[in-house]
Amino acid sequence: MYLFVKIWLRFALRFYCGNVTINRGNIPARQTPVILASNHPNSFLDALLIAAHYPTDVHFMARGDAFKKPFVARILRMLKLIPIYRLSEGKENLSVNEKSFTECVEVLKKNGTVLIFPEGLCEHQLGLRPLRKGTARVAYKAWYESGINDMLVQPIAIRYNSFSYVPKEVDIKYGNSFLKDTISAEQPGLFYNDFNALLSERMEIAMLDNAANSKKKKIKNVFLSLAAFIGFATQRWYYIAWRNFAAKKTEGTVFYDSVLFGCLMLTYPLFVIFMTMLLWVVTGCYWMLSLIVLLPFTAWCYKEYKS
């Protein structure tokens, strides 16, 4: 299921984003245990973008309240999500976090990859906010309590040109990773402080590099104009309907982009199939079956032209 969703996700992101630029220079060349530590400017979309383009499977932490319903929790677990609770979600849930940290370590023992957002909370801003101790705790448990000495901590900087405009430009920069011996402190309290200071420094460097190298990809191809116009005329209304729905449901929160993308990703294939079958039945023309390809193609052309 994870592989299918990852492929589908990468395909959907090609429609939602004008361009995704990824600096892969610091990604490990071989399979090794890795903690990916990224800034968190755009809610769940941050995790989707990183997981979709990372070369191996990625386990990542998600808000614990999303796991309340057993059926939903099973689906999220199949997609390699691990629950993490905040103080605002109740002190009684905080004890569950220790199990989640242990689960992360078990993934790392198997040479797996865990994505964590050290800032803890998401805010629409470009700068790095103070880091919390969760990532440091997982690193400490992996290095000192479980002996995973070859585990890497990989800083990531993700940058958007807009948190609402579609199609958006996204830049993902992998910073310089570090190992256990980079930090001398071994006492937990001192280790957490030194770890966060080093991680914060390397994340900020990656964010500065990202900002300096960020540039929009302008695509202006006259041959796409006609197909783009058809995509606009036939499907723009569908996008606007979901855009208005997402704006209303997420007003005053940081979830607009994630909700809009999720709605389009889940419903657009059904929309294409429904319209294709409807027009085929109404007209009786077998050529209408080609719409199952032509509708997404014209939508993609419009996205490219709009970029």
C-alpha positions in Angstrom: 0.0 0.0 0.0 2.8 2.4 0.9 4.5 2.0 -2.5 1.2 2.5 -4.4 0.4 5.7 -2.4 4.0 7.0 -2.9 3.7 6.6 -6.7 0.2 8.2 -6.7 1.5 11.0 -4.5 4.4 11.9 -6.8 2.1 11.9 -9.8 -0.4 14.2 -7.9 2.3 16.6 -6.9 3.2 17.1 -10.6 -0.2 18.7 -11.0 -0.2 20.7 -7.7 3.3 22.1 -7.9 4.8 24.1 -10.7 8.2 22.8 -9.9 9.9 20.8 -7.0 13.6 21.4 -6.9 15.6 19.0 -4.7 19.2 19.3 -3.8 20.1 15.6 -3.2 23.8 16.1 -2.7 23.9 15.1 1.0 21.5 12.2 0.8 23.4 9.0 2.0 24.6 6.9 -0.9 23.8 3.6 0.9 21.0 2.3 3.1 21.7 3.5 6.6 19.6 4.5 9.7 18.6 8.2 9.2 16.7 10.8 11.2 15.4 13.4 8.7 15.0 16.7 10.6 13.0 19.3 8.6 11.5 22.7 9.3 7.7 22.7 9.3 6.2 25.7 7.4 3.2 24.1 5.6 1.5 21.4 7.7 1.1 17.9 6.3 2.2 18.9 2.9 5.8 19.1 4.2 5.9 15.4 5.1 4.2 14.4 1.8 6.7 16.2 -0.3 9.7 14.8 1.5 8.4 11.2 1.7 7.3 11.3 -2.0 10.8 12.2 -3.2 13.0 10.4 -0.7 14.7 7.3 -2.2 13.7 4.9 0.6 10.5 4.4 2.7 10.0 7.1 5.3 8.3 6.7 8.7 7.1 10.0 10.1 5.4 11.3 13.1 1.9 12.8 12.9 -0.5 14.5 15.3 -1.8 12.0 17.8 -5.4 13.2 17.5 -5.6 11.8 13.9 -5.3 8.3 15.4 -8.4 8.4 17.5 -10.6 6.3 15.2 -9.4 2.7 15.0 -10.0 2.3 11.3 -8.2 5.6 10.5 -5.4 4.6 12.8 -4.9 1.3 10.9 -4.7 3.1 7.6 -2.2 5.7 9.0 -0.1 2.8 10.4 -0.1 1.1 7.0 1.3 4.4 5.6 4.1 4.3 8.2 2.8 7.2 10.4 3.7 7.2 14.1 1.5 9.2 16.6 3.0 12.0 18.6 1.0 14.0 21.2 1.3 17.7 22.2 0.6 19.1 25.7 -2.5 20.8 24.3 -3.9 17.4 23.4 -3.9 16.3 27.1 -1.2 15.4 29.6 -2.5 11.9 29.8 -1.4 11.3 26.2 2.2 12.4 26.8 3.1 9.0 28.2 2.3 7.5 24.8 5.1 9.6 23.3 7.7 7.5 24.9 6.3 4.4 23.1 6.4 6.4 19.9 10.1 7.4 20.5 10.9 3.7 21.1 9.0 2.8 17.9 11.2 5.3 16.0 14.3 3.6 17.4 13.0 0.2 16.3 12.7 1.6 12.7 16.3 2.9 12.9 17.6 -0.5 14.1 16.4 -1.9 10.8 18.3 0.7 8.8 15.1 2.7 8.4 14.4 6.4 7.9 12.3 8.5 10.3 11.1 12.0 9.5 10.7 14.4 12.5 9.8 18.1 12.6 12.0 19.4 15.5 10.1 22.7 15.8 7.1 20.7 17.0 4.4 23.0 15.6 3.7 24.3 12.1 3.6 28.0 11.2 3.6 29.8 7.9 7.0 31.4 8.1 10.3 31.1 6.4 12.6 31.4 9.4 13.5 28.5 11.8 11.7 28.5 15.2 13.2 27.1 18.4 13.6 23.4 18.4 11.9 21.1 20.9 13.5 18.1 22.5 11.7 15.3 20.7 14.3 14.8 17.9 17.1 14.9 20.4 15.5 12.3 22.6 15.1 9.9 19.7 18.7 10.5 18.7 19.9 9.9 22.3 17.9 6.6 22.6 19.3 5.4 19.2 22.9 6.3 19.9 23.4 5.8 23.6 20.6 3.4 24.6 20.4 1.2 21.5 24.0 1.4 20.2 23.0 2.5 16.6 26.3 4.3 16.2 26.1 4.6 12.4 22.8 6.5 12.5 22.9 9.9 10.7 20.9 13.0 11.5 20.0 14.7 8.2 18.9 18.4 8.4 16.4 19.4 5.7 15.2 22.9 4.6 11.9 23.1 2.7 10.8 26.4 1.2 7.7 27.5 -0.7 7.1 30.5 -2.8 3.5 30.6 -1.5 1.3 28.9 1.1 -1.9 29.4 -0.9 -1.1 29.9 -4.6 -1.3 26.9 -7.0 0.8 25.8 -8.7 3.5 26.5 -6.2 7.3 26.4 -6.4 9.0 24.2 -3.8 12.7 23.9 -2.9 14.0 21.1 -0.7 17.6 21.3 0.5 19.4 18.5 2.3 22.0 20.0 4.6 25.2 18.5 6.1 24.4 15.4 8.2 26.2 14.5 11.4 27.0 11.4 13.5 27.1 10.6 17.2 30.8 11.6 17.6 29.9 15.2 16.5 28.4 15.8 20.0 30.7 15.3 23.0 28.1 15.6 25.8 26.7 12.3 27.0 24.5 13.4 29.9 20.9 13.6 28.6 20.2 17.2 29.5 23.5 18.5 28.1 23.2 16.3 25.1 19.7 17.6 24.3 21.0 21.2 24.4 24.1 20.5 22.3 22.2 18.4 19.8 19.5 21.1 19.3 22.2 23.8 18.9 24.1 21.8 16.3 20.9 20.8 14.4 19.5 24.3 14.5 22.8 25.7 13.1 22.8 23.2 10.2 19.2 23.6 9.4 19.6 27.4 9.3 22.6 27.0 6.9 20.5 24.8 4.6 17.6 27.3 4.7 20.0 30.2 3.8 21.4 28.1 0.9 17.9 27.3 -0.2 16.8 30.9 -0.2 19.9 32.0 -2.1 19.4 29.4 -4.8 15.7 29.5 -5.1 14.3 30.6 -8.4 11.0 30.0 -10.2 10.8 27.9 -13.3 9.0 29.8 -16.0 7.5 27.7 -18.6 6.0 29.5 -21.6 5.3 27.2 -24.5 2.9 28.4 -27.2 2.2 24.8 -28.2 0.7 24.2 -24.8 -1.6 27.2 -25.0 -4.6 25.5 -26.7 -4.4 22.4 -24.4 -4.1 24.7 -21.4 -7.2 26.7 -22.5 -9.2 23.5 -22.8 -8.0 22.4 -19.3 -9.0 25.8 -18.0 -12.4 25.8 -19.6 -13.3 22.2 -18.6 -11.8 21.8 -15.2 -11.1 25.1 -13.6 -14.5 25.1 -11.9 -13.7 21.8 -10.2 -10.5 23.2 -8.7 -12.3 26.4 -7.5 -15.0 24.3 -5.8 -12.4 22.4 -3.8 -10.4 25.6 -3.2 -13.4 27.3 -1.7 -14.2 24.2 0.4 -10.7 24.0 1.8 -10.6 27.7 2.5 -13.8 27.5 4.5 -12.9 24.4 6.4 -9.3 25.6 7.4 -10.0 29.3 7.9 -7.6 30.7 10.6 -5.4 27.6 10.5 -2.2 26.4 8.6 -4.0 23.4 7.0 -5.3 25.1 3.8 -2.7 23.8 1.4 -2.6 20.3 2.8 -6.4 19.9 2.8 -6.8 21.3 -0.7 -4.1 19.0 -2.0 -5.5 16.0 -0.2 -9.0 16.7 -1.6 -7.8 17.0 -5.1 -5.5 14.0 -4.9 -8.3 11.7 -3.6 -11.2 13.0 -5.8 -9.7 14.0 -9.1 -9.2 10.4 -10.5 -12.8 9.7 -9.6 -13.9 12.9 -11.3 -12.0 12.0 -14.5 -13.5 8.4 -14.5 -17.0 9.7 -13.9 -16.9 12.4 -16.6 -15.4 9.9 -19.1 -18.0 7.3 -18.5 -20.8 9.8 -18.4 -19.9 11.3 -21.8 -19.4 7.9 -23.3 -22.8 6.7 -22.2 -24.5 10.0 -23.3 -22.9 10.2 -26.7 -22.3 6.5 -27.4 -19.0 7.5 -29.0 -16.0 5.3 -28.1 -13.7 8.2 -28.7 -15.0 9.7 -25.4 -13.0 7.0 -23.6 -9.9 8.9 -24.5 -10.9 11.6 -22.1 -9.5 9.4 -19.3 -6.1 10.6 -20.6 -7.0 13.9 -22.3 -8.6 15.5 -19.2 -5.5 15.0 -17.0 -3.3 16.0 -19.8 -5.1 19.3 -20.4 -5.1 20.0 -16.7 -1.4 19.4 -16.6 -0.9 21.7 -19.6 -2.9 24.5 -17.8 -0.7 24.0 -14.7 2.5 24.3 -16.8 1.2 27.3 -18.6 0.1 29.0 -15.4 3.6 28.4 -13.9 
